[in-house]
């Protein structure tokens, strides 16, 4: 597979941020790989745009959390781990997920 639109937006760095946000709002696949086996996140890292890297890292994390089931569920052991342990809901460190 060649680059997706999200890969191309990531390659543009800060010039592609608005495009990336729109694509992500339309459920663009953050874990899809291009012919070089790179995700859009990998492309953003190579482009050197910290804002794009943060956006894609946050979306990748949300995507992975969504695959675990209801918010807070850690896995098949049945242990619940409230997201509050990571900080106030919607925030991971200094990254405001509500702004994405």
N, C-alpha and C positions, 0 to 999 in steps of 0.2 A: 504494500500500500504506500502510495506517496503521502505527502503531508496532508493532514486535514486542515480545515480553515483555522482551527484552534492552534495547530502547529505554526501556521503562517502568521497568525496574530502574535504568538509568543516570540517568533523570530523578529518581529518589528519592535520589540521592547516596549518602551513607554508609549510609542505611537500606536501600538496595537491594544492598549489596555481597554479602551471603550469597546472595541470589537470583541475582545475576549470576554468581557462582562456580558455582552449581548449573547454571544454563543453559549456561555455557561448558563444563562437564564433559559436558554432553549434546550438544556440538557445535553450539551456537547460532551462527548466521552473524554474525560480527563485522563483515562488510563490507556487510550488507544495508542498504538506505536506506529511510527512511520517505517519506511523501507530500511532505515538505519537503526531500527529497534529503539528509537527515542520516543519518549512521551513529550507532550507539549511542555511539561515541567523541565525536562532535560534541555529542550531547545531554549527555554527562557533562561536557564542557568548559563548556557553558552552565550546567549545574547547579553548577559550581564545586567539585566533589569531587575533590581530587587523587588519592585512593586509587582511585577508580573510573576516572579518566583513566589512571592507571598500569596498572591491571589490563587495561583494554581496549586500550591501546597495546601492551602486551606480547603479548596474544593476537593482535592484528592482525599484529604482527611475526612471531610464530610461524607464523601462517597463511600469510603471504607466503613465509617460509623453506621451509615445507612444499611450496609450489608449485614451488620451485626444484629439488626432488629430494632426494637424500641429503644429510644434514647436511654443511655445508662447501662444497657445490658452488655456484659463483657464477653459472653460466649456460652458454650454448652454446659459449663459447670453450674450455671444457674446463679452465679454470684452477680449481684447488682453493684455497679460502681457509679454513683451519681456524677454527672459531668461537673458538678460544683467543685469536685476535687481539683479540676483543672483551672478553677477560677470562676468568676461569675459566669452564668450561662451566656453563651455567645462570644466569649472572649478566651483566647488561648494566649497567654502572655500579653504582649502588646498588640496582638493582631485582633482587630474587631471584626468578627465574622458577620455581624449585622450589616456592615458597610459593603459587603461583597455582593 
